[in-house]
């Protein structure tokens, strides 16, 4: 897939062109996974005219893709040159939480494979060199294991996000026998088998 196809696929997974504003979504007003607040901040940073929430409903797919490419995909574009599947996993995650978390996950996966690398969430020359050296030095099965490792870290990050939510913490405190107490162990086990 090329980058345009990847962006179209991610927007589709995010419900494009539906506009949402669910109380459970801490991002607030959202269209296709893009929050109004992040889009307006990006417009300001670019020196463009900002928009009102009512105008956000008219955000076009081309505008959404421009935003995604510039603000989210930029730090990950070097990954796309190494492998589009790895890029897709990381970009899909970055679309929700920014690029730092998936970059840190990649760095942690590379570090586990004995590449000397500090997991700082910044895709710099050391990360690029480590990924290229690893990718060129292993077979497809090892490459797929690295991608799965990044996916597993994403699932653990989402789980931690939910379990740290104040309402969930309060619920767990008042309902210690709920299945939420087992969820983390179940997901960890599911990643291993």
N, C-alpha and C positions, 0 to 999 in steps of 0.2 A: 504494500500500500504506500501511496505517497502521503505527504503531510496533509494536503487538502482532504484526502479521503479519511485520514485519521481524525481530523478535526470534525468532519461531518459525522463520523461514527460516534465520537464522544458527545457532540451536541445532541444526537439522537438518544443516546443513553440517558442524557440529562433531561429529556422530555421536550426538546426544542420543537416548536416555538412557544410552549406553554409558559405562562407567567405565574409564579407562585409566591406566596407570602405566608408560609406555615409557621405557627408559633414554635414548633419544634426545630425549625431551621434557624439557627442563630445568625445566619448570614442575612436574614431579612428578605426583602424583595429580590426575587431571583428570576432570571430567564435563561433557560438552557444551561443551568449550572453557573451562570455569571451573575454575581450579586450587583445590585444597583450601586452600593457603596464602593465596591472595588472598581466598577466601570467609571464612576464619576471621578474617583481618585486618579485613575489612569488618564482620563480626559484632562484633568487639571495639570498633571505632570507633563503632558504633551503640549500644554498651552492652548488647548482647544476649548470651545464653548461647552460648558457643562449643561446637563439636561435635568429636567424635572422627572419625578417618578412616572407621570403620565406619558412622557416622551419615551421612557425606557421600554414601555410596552411595544413601541414601534421599532425597536432594535432589529436590524436586518441580520441575516446569517453572515453576510460578508463583513459587517461591522463586528459581529461576535468573533469571527475567525481572526480578524485583524487584531482585536484585543487579546485573544488567546495566544496568537503567535508572538506578539510583542511582549506581553506581560508575564506569560506563563511558560511558553515553549522556549523562549530565548535561551535561558540557562541550560536547557536540555538538548539543544540542537546538535551538539557534538555527539550525544548518545545516539541520535538518529543516524549519524554517519557510520556508527559501529553496527547497530542492529535496530531495525524498525520495531521488532516485537518488544524488545526491552524499552525502547523509547515510548511505545504505546502504553505499556504498563505504568511507566513513570509519569508520563504526561497526563494520563487519566487521573492518577492520584494527585498530581500537582494542580490539576484543574479545580480540585476541591479544597486543597490545603496550601497551595503555593509550592514552589519547587524545592524548598529546603528539606522537607521531610523525605521525599523520595530520593533526593541526592544523598542525604545522610544514610538512608537504608542501603543504597548501592555501595557507598563507602564502607559501611559495616560488613556487607557481604564480601566485598573485596578484601577487607582486613581479615576476615575469617579464613580466607584462602591464602593467608600469609603474605599478602602484599602490604608493605609498610605504608599505611595511609591513616591520616587523622580524619575522623568522621566529624566534619564541621558544617555540612550542609551546603558547601560552596563548590560548584563544579569548576575547578581550576585546572591548571596544567598538570598537577600531580595526579588528580583524579582521572583526567583524560588519558594520561600516559599509563596509569595502572590498569584502566579498563581495556585499553588497546592491547597492552602486553598480555593481559589475562586472556582476552578474547582470541587473540592470534595463537596463543599457546595451548589451547584446550580443544577438545572435540565438542561436537554439537550437544552431546548429553550433558557435559559440564556447563555449557552455556545455558541450557534449559534449566539446570539446577540453580544457577545464579538468578535467572529470571524468576523462578519459583520462590527463591529466598526473598527477593524483593516483594513479591506478592504476599508472602507470609508475614513479612514485617508490616505491610500495609494493613492486613487483617488485624494484627496485634495492635497497631496504632488506633484503628477504629474502635476496637474493643476497649482499649484504655480510655479513649475519648468518651465513650458511653458510660463506662463504669465510674469515671471521675465526675460526671455530670451531677450537679448538686441535688437534683430531684431523684436521680437514681441512687445516689449515696443515701439519701433520706429514706427512700423506699426500702433499700436493702437493710438499713438499720432497723426499720419497723417490721420487716418481713424476712427474717434470717433463714427461713426454711423455703424460700422461693427458689425456683430453678436458676435464677440469676447467679446464685452462689456456685453453680456448677458450670456455667457457660464458659468461663475462661479456660478451665481444664479441658472441657470438651473440644473447644476450638484448637487448643494447643495439640491435643491428641490427633485431631483430624488433619492437621498439617504434617504430622509425622508419618501417617500411613497412606 
